[in-house]
Amino acid sequence: MPLSIIGPMQNLRFLVMKHFALSIVFLFLFGCSSIALESGANSDEILNIQQNFKIDGKFKVSFMDSKETGYFELDKYNNTISLTLGKNYLLPEEVLILDIRENLNLNQFSLEKNLINEINEIPIKYLIELCLGLNVIDQQIDGISINLEYNNLNKEPSNVIIASEVFELTILIKKIWKN
């Protein structure tokens, strides 16, 4: 090859490699990040229980002689409720699939199944309405008292406390968003 072509070819190869390396760096930096599509969506947009949504939070179950904590994820899609309960993120989770017309045994929040307590069931639809702040009128069901606590001036409660003589279940709602 003539010497007049070798110089520009080396410069071209250098520019291609330089831009290739730079594009790999940009791809790595910006390609591995994820952006939530509806990160600002909250329960102000959830007007009724017929919509699809997800609720994340923590819970605490207190019995007379013991106390347990954990986290939950409640995912509503059409009439199907998927409730995931876990003690911590390293231990296995328990997933309950329910229809919106079914009742939820509140003893499910107690992850240690050796605790045999007579805990009433509550309709899952009623529990969801409480978490969304849609049903605050009827606050007594079969010996179970319900207390809602609000932070700031939010429409949805930050804590839902369900108590009886035997137990107390505190649900701390962290995030609510539409699916």
Stockholm file with secondary structure:
# STOCKHOLM 1.0

chainA/1-179         MPLSIIGPMQNLRFLVMKHFALSIVFLFLFGCSSIALESGANSDEILNIQQNFKIDGKFKVSFMDSKETGYFELDKYNNTISLTLGKNYLLPEEVLILDIRENLNLNQFSLEKNLINEINEIPIKYLIELCLGLNVIDQQIDGISINLEYNNLNKEPSNVIIASEVFELTILIKKIWKN
#=GR chainA/1-179 SS CCHHHHHHHHHHHHHHHHHHHHHHHHHHHHHSCCCCTTTTCCGGGCCSTTSCEEEEEEEEEEESSCEEEEEEEEEEETTEEEEEEESSTTSCCEEEEEETTSEEEGGGGCCCTTCCCCCCEEEHHHHHHHHHTCCCSCCEETTEEEEEECSTTCSSCSEEEEECSSEEEEEEEEEEEEC
#=GC SS_cons         CCHHHHHHHHHHHHHHHHHHHHHHHHHHHHHSCCCCTTTTCCGGGCCSTTSCEEEEEEEEEEESSCEEEEEEEEEEETTEEEEEEESSTTSCCEEEEEETTSEEEGGGGCCCTTCCCCCCEEEHHHHHHHHHTCCCSCCEETTEEEEEECSTTCSSCSEEEEECSSEEEEEEEEEEEEC
//
